[in-house]
Amino acid sequence: MSGTKLGLRGVLVERAGRAVLQIDSLDVCAGEILAVVGPNGAGKTTLVQVMALLERPLRGEVLFDGQPASGGPLSYRRRMAVVFQEPLLLDTTVEGNVRSGLALRGVHGEEQRRRVALWLERFGIAHLARRSVRALSGGEAQRTSLARAFVLEPEVLLLDEPFGALDPPTREALIDDLDRALAETHTATVFVTHDRSEALRLGDRLAVLIGGRIRHVGPPAEVFASPADEEVAAFVGIETIAAGRVRSVEGGLAVVDVGGEIVEATTPADAGADVLVCLRPEDVVLSPREERASPTSARNRLAAVVRRILPAGPHARVELDAGFPIVALITKQSLEELGLAPGSPVVASFKATAVHLIPHRPRG
């Protein structure tokens, strides 16, 4: 990846006098997939519309190859392709839809036929070429929409929650095909989703959009392991977020007082600082209370009591009171072996490296 293909600078979009999108700076590099994640109402669709030059911001500018996309937007739109959650298909055949944008871009004859045949095949809809779009399933319609985008060989591909309306098996199969297509074409892509697993699967970088603002941008592992603030932490699945104060720091190890309990963390911190202690549920190991003194590589071992147990697919979500609330995610087999129920005493163990500290200013 090299060079900025698409960028935003100082963008502000308002509706009814309220800011719905405020982006100081955001870049998409050539050949990269930027996954934008955020909750419903975060401004994700507005972001796509601005990037696609379909909505003009109150202020700010869109950059293409480092230059403002000024003047008529049509010439820039022809260098992009956009796929929305609801496929916007013409009332014709699958092949007719995939072919529809090529003539506008001056692609005719054998080259047009080659491209159409290629992308019909790549997205597994060659056998549907003559079928009316009215007779397509949701997955088939979205495959048609994606083939229509890729056939244009765009410099930038914008995907606005393309799998949001699909059932899980259909979504998984289509993600596989999209992943292969992006790996082959190296198209600069903005992939917008509210689904964290989709973002992890496809994104080279992750941008978390909350309340119309980009709150954290970085490699997926960094964003998920070291979120920038409390709201980002909650969105990316960190369920234990507790206020504490750093007692001391020695040898790269921070000792934090959390409600009278001691938690050790390897995250850089200053003695006396107020922090939020963040811990992912899958990093918490539960064991019987009598095993509290047994050898372990986990520096943190807290006596806890089970407060609630909730099913979570093949796992169980166990809510604990360890002097402060902790959430653990364990397998159903572990749940049965431990014989856990509300009121059960346990030990909650987790490594110092699993703890992430976020600077925190107490309210009030």
NUPA-669828 format. One record per residue: residue in one letter; x, y negated, z negated of N, C-alpha, C, CB in turn. Coordinates in steps of 0.1 Angstrom, whole numbers, plus 2048, in hexadecimal, padded with zeros to 3 digits. Atoms other than C-alpha are relative to their C-alpha. Last residue first. Glycine has a CB too. Example, Ala and Ser with C-alpha at 12.3 -4.5 7.8 and 13.67 -1.06 7.14 Angstrom:
2
S7F780B80088980B7B97F87F57F88047FB80E;A80980C80087B82D7B28097F48007F68007F4;
END
This chain:
364
G80480580D74876967380B7FA7F87F980B7F9;R80B80B7FF75477F68F7FC7FC7F27F4806807;P80D7FD80777579268C7F67F58018038037F1;R80380B80978E7896A77F38037F98007F3808;H80E80380379C7A96B67FF7F47F77F980D7F9;P80080B8097BC7B46C87F17FB7FE8087F4805;I80380C7F87B67D66D87FF7F47F67F2801807;L80380C8087C77F56CA7FD7F480980B7FD7F6;H7FD80D7F97C68166DD7FB7F57F77FA80080E;V80680C8067C98376C98047F48088037FE7F1;A80D8007FB7D18576DD7F87F37FB7F880C7FB;T8008047F27F68526D87F37FF806809809808;A7FD80E8007F28546B28007FA80E80D7FD7F9;K7F28047FF7E38776B78017F080080780580D;F7FC8067F37C18816AC80E7FA7FF7F57F5804;S7F28027FD7B28966908027FA80E80880D7FF;A7FF8067F278F89568180E7FD8027F77F4802;V7F48097FE78D8AC6638007FC80E80D8087FC;V7F67FC7F676A8BB65B80D7F77FF7FB7FF80E;P7F380680174F8BB64180A80580A8058027F1;S7F47F780172D8C664E80C7F77FE80180880D;G7FC7FE80E7108AE64680C8087FF7F58067F8;P80080C8086FF8B16688038027F17F27F8801;A80E8058017088D36768017F37F97F780A7F8;L80280E8037298E36817F17FD8008077F7809;G80D7FF80772E9096807FC7F27FC8028097F4;L7FE80880C75390468A7F38007F78037F2804;E7F57FA8087519216A38027F87F380D800807;E8057F380672F9156B080B8067F77FC80A80B;L80B80480973B8F16B67FB80C7F97F57FA808;S7FA80580C75B8FE6C57F67FD7F68097F4803;Q7F97F58077489136DE8067FC7F380A807809;K80A7F98087328F56E680580C7F97F480480A;T8087F67F87518E36F07F68067F780A80B805;I7FA7F280175C8C46DD7F78098088008047F1;L8077F87F575789E6E280780E7FF8027F980E;A7F87F57FB75F88A6C27F880780B80580A7F6;V8077F67F87508696B780A8098067F97F880C;I7F87F97F675E8566997F780980980C8077FA;P8067F77F674B83D68380A80580A7F47FA807;F8058087F575E82E6657FB80A80B80C7F6806;G7FE80D80676683D6437FD7F580B80F7FF7FC;A7F37FE80676985D6578057F47F880B80480B;D7FD80B80974485F66080E8047F97F57FE7F5;L7FA7FE80D74087567F8017F37F880E806801;E7FE80D80672B87769F8048027F17F37F7800;V8017FF80E7308986B28037F27FA80A80A7FA;R7FC80D8057298986D77FE7FF7F17F97F4808;A80980680B7268BC6E28077F37FC7FE80A7F4;H7FA80480C7348CA7037F67FB7F680A7F4802;P7FA7F48067288DE7218077FC7F280B805809;G7FD7F67F670F8C272880780C7FA80A7FA80B;A7FA8087F67108A870C80580A80B80C7F87FB;P7FB7F97F56FA8B56F08067F780B7F5809806;L8088027F46F889F6D180680880B7FF7F1804;I7FB7F87F57048A66AE7F77FF80C80380F7FC;R80A7FC7F56FF88D69280780780B7F97F3806;R80C80780170F8826717F580480A8027F1801;V8088017F472C89A66D7F27F97FD7FD80F806;V80D7F980274189164F7F87FF80D7F87FB7F4;A80C8067FB7668876517F48097FE8017FE810;A80B7F880678888C6417F37F98058008017F1;L80A8078097A187B6587F58097FC7FA7F4807;R8097F68057C08896687F77FB7F580980D7FB;N80C8048077D587167D7F780C7FD7F87F5809;R7FC80880C7F987A6857F37FC7F88077F3804;A80880C8027EE89669C8037F87F47F1803801;S7F980B7FA80A8AF6A37F87F27FF80380380F;T8068057F47FB8C768A8087F58067F17FB7FE;P7F78077F78058DB66C7F97FD80D80C809803;S7F97F77F77E88E46548097F880A7F6809808;A7F28018027DF8CC63880880880A8038047F2;R7FA80D7FF7BC8C564480F7FF7FF7F97F77F5;E7F38007F77B48E964B8077F38007FC80580D;E7F57F980879B8EC62D80D8008087FC80E7FD;R7FA80880A7858D163E80C8067F97F67FB7F6;P8067FF80E77E8E765C8087F77F680080E7FC;S7FC7F480678C8D967E7F98017F280F8027FE;L8067FD80C7828BF69780480D7FA7F07FF801;V8017F18037988B16B27FA8027F280E807801;V8027FD80E79388D6BF7FE80F7FE7F47F87FA;D7F47FF8077A28846E07FF8047F28077F3802;E7F97F47FC78388D6F480E8017F980180180F;P8057F58077708726E180780D8037F1802803;R8097F97F77868566EE7FC80D7F880780380D;L7FC7F27FF7958406D27F58078098008077F2;C8087FA7F679681A6CE80580F8028017F880E;V7FB7F37FE7A18086AF7F88088098028087F2;L80A7F57FE7987E46B280780D8027F67FC80B;V8017F97F47B27CC6A37F380980180C809802;D80D7FA8007B87B16897FF80780E7F57F67FE;A8098037F67DE7AA6877F28077FF80680480E;G80A80A8047F07AB6667F57FD80A8077F47FC;A8057FF80E80E7BD6747F77F57FC80C8017F6;D7F980880A8107B869A7FA8037F27FF7F1803;A8088098088067D26B38087F97F67F58097F9;P7F980B8058147E96CF7F67F77F88077F880A;T80380C7F97FE8086D38087F57FA7F17FD801;T7F38047FA80F8266C27FE7F480980580C809;A8018027F17F282A6AA80E7FC8057F57F6803;E7F38037FA7EE8366857FE80081080A80A7FC;V7FE7FA7F37CC83567480D7FB8067F47FB80A;I7F38047F97C882F64F80080880D80C8047F8;E7F97F47FA7A582F63F80C7FB8087F7809808;G7FA7F980C79981262980780C8047F68037F6;G80A7FE80A7808056448068087F47F5808805;V80D8007F979B80965F7F68037F57FF80980C;D80B7FD80A7BD8006517F37FE8078027F67F4;V80C8088007D680366E7F78047F57FA80180E;V8097FA80A7FA81066D7F57F67FE8088027F2;A80880A80780C80768E7F78087F67F77F8809;L80C7FA80582881F6997F87F57F880280C7F8;G80A7FF7F58438116B07F38067FB80680980A;G7FC7F57F785E8196957F680280C80280C7F9;E7F27FC80184C80467C80380B8098028057F1;V7FB7FA7F482D7EF67D80E8047FE7FE7F680C;S7F18017FE8197E665E80380680E8088087F5;R7F980280D7F67E165080F7FE8037FE80C7F7;V7F37F98007E47DB6728087FD7F38097FB80C;R7F580A8027C07D166B80D8087FF7FE7F77F4;G7F57FD80A7A27E567780A7F57FF80680D802;A7F880C8047817E268A80A8047F57F87F57FC;A80180480E7748036998097F57FD80280C7F6;I7FA80E80076D80E6BD7FD7FA7F27F97F780B;T7FC80580D7678336C08077F380180980B7F9;E80C8018097538396E08037FD7F27F980D800;I7FA7FF80D76E8326FA7F57FE7F680B7F67FE;G8027F380775B83B71A8078017F380380B808;V7F87F57FB7678227347FF80C7F780E7FC802;F8057FC7F374A80A72C80880C8058017F580A;A80D7F98017518097077FC80580D7F67F67FA;A7FE7F380777680170C7F38088008057FD7F2;V7F97F77F676E7E672680180E7FA80D7FA805;E80A7FC7F77567D670D80580980B7FA7F3807;E8097F78067707D76F17F580580A7F97FA7F4;D80880580B78C7C87057F680A7FC7FA7F2804;A7FC80D8047A97CF71D7F87FA7F57FE7F680C;P80980B7FC7A57F471F8037F37FA7F28047FD;S7FD80D8077C48097187F77F580580F7FD802;A7F87FD80C7BE82E7218027F37F880D806803;F8087F68097A182A73A8088027F37FE80D807;V80D8068047AF80A74B7F98097F67F87FE80C;E7FE80B8097D381874B7F37FA7FA8087F5807;A7FB7FA80D7CA83A7598027F47F680D807802;P80A7FA8087B58297748048057F37FA80B808;P8017F27FC7D28127807F58077F780D8087FE;G7F37F88017CA7EE7797FE80E8058058007F1;V7FC7FA7F37B07D377780D8077FE8017F580B;H7F47F880179D7C975780380580E80080B7F6;R7FB80080E7817B074F80D8087FF7F68067F7;I7F67F48007777A67728077FF7F380A7FF80C;R7F180380175A78E76B80880D8018037F87F4;G7FC8097F573578F77580F7FD8017F87F4800;G80580E80172979B7538057F780B8047FB7F3;I80A80180A7407BA7557FB7F17FF8058057F2;L80880C7FF7557C47727F58007F67FB7FF80F;V80D7FF8097707DE76B7F97F28018048047F2;A80380D80578A7E07887F38017F87FE7F580B;L80D80180679B80178E7FE7F27FC7FE80A7F4;R80180980B7B88097A47F27FE7FC8067F2804;D7F18028037C08267BB8027F67F48077FB80D;G7F980C80179B82F7B880F8017FE7FA7F87F5;L7FD8077F378A84E7C680A7F47FE7F47FB806;R7FD7F77F57868677AA8067F980C7F3808804;L7F47F980278984F78D80480980B7FF8097F3;A7F580A80076F83879B80D8077FE7FE7F57F6;E7FE8047F27578557A280C7F78017F47FA806;S7F97F57FA75C86177E8037FE80F7F880D7FE;R7F180080375583F77080780B8078028007F1;D7FC7F380473383C78280F8017FE7FB80B80A;H80180180E72781878480480D7FA7F17FD7FC;T8087F58067348167A77FE7FD7F180780E802;V80780580B7457FE7C07F780B7FA7F77F4804;F80B7F680375F80C7D87FA7FC7F380780E7FE;V80680480D7747F07E87F480A7FD7FB7F1800;T80E7FD8037897FF8047FD7FB7F27FE80F800;A80280880D7A87F78177F18017FC8057F1803;T80780D7FF7A88138317FF7F97F37F1803805;H7F980A8087C382E82E7F97F280180E7FF804;T80080D7F97B284184A8087F67F97F17FC802;E7FC7FF7F27B98658408027F28067F7808808;A7F27FC8007B786181A80680080E80280E7FA;L7F780B80479884D81E80E8038007FB7FB7F2;A80080A7F67878688338097F47FC7F27FB803;R7F77FC7F579288381B8017F580B7FA80D806;D7F38008057838717FD80A80480B80280A7F4;L7FC80E80076386981080F8007FC7F87F87F7;D7FE8047F275F88E8188057F28007F3802807;D7F57F87FB7648997F38037FB80F7FD80F800;I7F380580574E87D7E780C8078068008007F0;L7FD80C7F873388A7FF80C7F87FB7F37F67FF;A7FB7FC7F27348AD7F08047F38087F5808807;E7F37FA80173289F7CC80680480E80080D7F7;R7F680A8037158887D480E8068007FD7F97F3;T7FE8087F47008A37E480B7F67FE7F37F9804;P7F97F77F67068BA7C68027F880D7F880C803;P7F27FD8036FE89D7AD80780980A8018077F3;D7FF7F680B6DE88F7BD80F8057FF7F780C803;L7FF7F27FC6E28707D28008097F480C802809;A80E7FB7FE6D584C7CC80080F8037F97F980B;G80980380C6F583E7BD7F38078017FF7F27FF;F8067F380470C84E7D77F67FF7F580C8097FB;P8057F87F571582F7EC7FA80E7FC80B80380A;E8077F48077188197CD7FA80980B7F57FA7F7;D80780580C7237FB7E37F780B7FB7F77F4804;L80A7F580473E8077FA7F97FC7F480780D7FF;L80680480D7537EB80C7F580A7FD7FA7F2801;L80D7F980276B7F78277FB7FD7F280380F801;V80480080E7877DF8337F28087FF7FE7F27FA;E7F580380879B7E28537FD8007F18067F2804;P80080D80677E7F486380E7FE7F97F57FE7F7;E7F280180478381287A8027F27FA80980280D;L7FC80E7FC75F80C88880F7FE7FD7F87F67F8;V7FE8007F17598328878057F28057F3803807;F7F27FB7FC75F83086180280080F80280E7FB;A7F580980574081B85A80D8048057FF7FF7F1;R80280D7F972782E87080B7F67FC7F27FB7FE;A7FA7FD7F373584F8617FF7F38097F880B807;L7F280080272D84183E80780280E80580B7F7;S7FB80E80370A83784880F8007FE7F97FB7F3;T8018087F47048598588057F27FE7F1800805;R7F57FB7F771186B8398007F880D7FE80F802;Q7F48068046F985582580C8048078028027F1;A80180E7FC6DB86083A80D7F87FB7F47F97FA;E7FE8017F16E58848378007F28047F6808808;G7F27FE7FE6E78818118047FF80F80480E7FB;G7F980B8056C587180E80F8018037FE7FE7F2;S7FF80080E6B688B8258087F47FB80580D7FA;L7F47FC8086B18838497FD8007F180B7F6804;A8017F280569188585E80C8047F87FF80980C;R80C7FF80968C85F8627FF80E7FA7F37FD808;V7FC80380D6B085D86F7F48017F68057F27FE;S80480E8046A486E88E8047FE7F27F17FF802;R80B8018096B988D8977FC7F17FC8038087F3;R80C8047F96CF88D8B67F37FF7F77FC80B80B;A7FE80C7F76F088D8A47F37FB80680A80480A;L80B8098026E58A48878007F580A7FF7FB7F2;H80C7F87FC6FC8C18907F37F87FF7FF80D7F7;A8007FF7F17198A88907F480880480D808804;I80E8037FA70F89F86C80080180F7FC7F27FC;G8097F480072C8AD8587F27FE8057FF8057F2;F80A80180A73D88C84F7F580B8017F97F2800;R7F980280D75D8938627F68007F58087F3801;E7FA7F48047498A18808067FF7F280A805809;L80B7F780273388388580580D7FA7F880280D;W80680380E75286F87F7F38077FE7FE7F17FF;L7F67FE80B76687F89C7F97FE7F280C7F7801;A7FF7F18037498818B48088037F480580780D;V80D7FB80674285C8B080080F7FD7F47FD80A;R80280480E7668538B47F38057FA8017F07FF;R7F77F980876B8678D47FE7FD7F180F7FD804;R8057F280274B85B8E480A8087F77FF80780E;Q80C8008097558378DE7FB80E7FE7F57F7807;E7FC80280D77883D8EC7F47FF7F68077F27FF;E7FA7F480776A84D90A8047FE7F280B806809;G7FB7F57F875483091480580C7F880A7FC809;H8097FA7F67518118FF80680D8057FD7F680C;V7FC7F27FE7607FF8E17F68078098028077F2;G7F97FE7F475C7D98E380580E80380B7F7801;R7F28028027547D38BF80880380C8058097F4;L7FE80D80572F7CE8C580F7FD7FE7F87FD7F3;A8018097F47307EE8DA8027F17FC7F2801807;L7F47FF7F773D8018BC7FF7F680C80280E805;G7F780C8027237F68A280C80080A8058007F3;S80780D7FF70680D8AD80A7F47FF7F67FE7F6;R7FB8067F471982E8B47FD7F08007FA80680D;V7F180080171483C8918067F880B80580E800;N7FB80880B6F083189280F7FF7FF7FA8057F3;G80280E7FC6E983F8B48047F77F57F17FE803;E7F68047F76F98608AA7FF7F180480080980D;V7F48018086E286388C80B7FB80980480E7FA;T7FA7F48046C485B8A280D7FE7F880480980D;T7FC7F97F46B083B8A380680D7FB80A7F8809;D80A7F67FD69E82588B80380780D7F27F9800;L8098037F56BE8138807F680B8038087FC80D;L7FE7FA7F36CD81C85F7F67FB80A7FE80F7FE;L8078097F86D280783F80180580F8047F17FE;P7FB8017F26DD8238287F77F780880180E806;E80B7FC7F76D281A8048057FF80F7F37F87FE;Q8077F58076F08197ED7F58068097FB7FC7F3;F80880380C7028028067FA80D7FA7F57F6803;V80A7F680271E80881F7F97FE7F380780F800;V8077FF80D7317EB82D7F680B7FF7F97F27FD;A80C7F87FF74A7E984A7FB8017F180380F806;M8047F980C7647CF84F7F58098047FC7F67F5;R7F47F98057787C086C7FD8087F480B7F67FE;R7FD7F57F67587B687E80C8087FC8017FA80E;R8097F580374E7A385E80380C80A7F17FC801;Y7FA7F980C76D78D8637F780C7FD8017F77F4;S7F47FA7FC7627828868078087F580A7F5805;L8027F57F873F77C87A80D8078047F87FD80C;P7FD7F480774976585D7FF80D8097F78027F5;G80B7F77FE74B74687380380E7FA7FD80280F;G8078007F376472E8657F580A80080A80380B;S80880C7FD7797378477FA80080E8097F37FE;A8097FB7F578575983B7F67F48037F880D7FC;P80F8028037A17498277F880480C7FD7F17FD;Q80580C7FA7C37598307F17FE7FD8037FE80F;G7F980B8077D677481C7FB7F280480E800802;D7F18007FD7CD78F8348077F47FB80180180F;F7FE7F47F77A878682F80E7FF8057F680080B;L7F37FF7F77A276F81280080C80880C7FE7F7;V7FC7F27FC77F76780480C7FF8097F4807806;E7FE7FB7F277B7457F480380E80080B7F7806;G7F67F67FE76F7327D580180580E7FD80C7F7;R7F28057FD75071E7CE80980C8018047F67F4;L80180E80372A7237CE80E7F98027FA7FD7F2;P80080580E7317447DF7FE7F17FE80D8057F9;R7F680B80272574C8028007FC7F17FD7F4809;E80580A80971376E80580B7F67FD7FB8067F2;L80F8017FF7167868217FA7F67F77FB80E7FE;L80480D7FA73B77F8257F28008038087FE80C;A8057FE7F27427A481E7FC7F48077F580A7FF;M7F47FB7F875779B7FF7FC80280F80580D7FA;V7F780B7FE73A7857F380C8058088057FB7F2;Q8068097F77207A17F880A7F48037F37FA7FB;V7FF7FB7F37377BA7E77FA7F680B7F880E801;L7F28007FD73B7A47C880280680F8088097F6;T7FD80D7FC71579E7C780F7FF8057FE7F67F4;T8058027F37107C37C78037F28057F1803801;K7F97F87F77277C87A97FC7FD80F7FF80E7FD;G7FC8087F571A7AB79580780780B8087F57FB;A7F28068027197BC7738047F680B80A80B7FE;G80180E8026F37C277580D7F97FE7F77FE7F4;N80A8067F76F77E87717FF7F17FC7F28077FE;P80E7FC8037177F075F7F77FA80A7FC7FD7F2;G80680980A73A7EC76E7F18057FE8007F2805;V80A7FA8097527FD7857FB7F67F780780C7F8;V80680A8097667F07A37F58067F87FB7F3808;A80D7FC80677C80A7B37FC7F57F680180E7F9;L80380780D7987FA7C87F28057FC8017F1802;I80E7FF8037A38137E37FF7F97F27FB80F7FF;E8037FC80D7C58097F27F08017FE8057F77F5;G7FF7F28027D18098167FC8057F280E804802;A8017F77F57D77E481880280E7FC80A7FC80C;C7F47FF7F87D37D47F67FD80980C80C8067F8;V8007F27FB7B37C87E780B80280A7F2804807;D7FA7FC7F37B77A97D37FD80E80380F7FC800;L8017F27FE7A37977B780580480E7F18057FE;S7F87FA7F67A77757A97FF80F80080F7FC7FD;D7F58097FE79275D79480980580B8087FF7F2;I7F47F87FD77277179980C7F68027FF80980C;Q7F580980175276378A80D8088018007F87F2;L7F37FB7FC73277479480B7F57FF80080680F;V8017F17FF70F77178680D8068057F5803809;A7F57F97F971374D7797FE80F80080D7FC7FA;R7F87F78096F173F76F80B8078097F780B7FA;G7F88078096E072177F8098087F77F87F77F8;A80980780A6C473578E8097F97F67F680A7FA;R80F7FE7FD6DE74B79F7F87FA7F57FD80F802;E80A80380A70374179F7F28048068017F27FC;V80D7FF7FA72174F7B27F67FE7F47FE80F806;L80B80280A7447447A97F38018088017F27F9;V80D7FE7FB76474F7BB7F67FE7F57FE80E807;G80980A8067857407B17F28018048057F3803;R7FA80A8087997567C97F67F67FB80B7F8808;L80980B80578E7767D98087F77F77F48067F8;G7FE80680E7A478E7ED7F57F57FD80D7F97FF;L80C8078037A47A680B8027FA7F27F3809800;K8098007F57C27B581C7F47F87FE7FB80F804;T80E8018047DD7AD8037F77FF80D7FE7F37F8;G80780B7FB7FF7BB80D7F17FF7FC8017FF80F;S7F880D80080D7DD8087F77F580680D802809;M80880C8008008008008097F48007F78007F4;
END
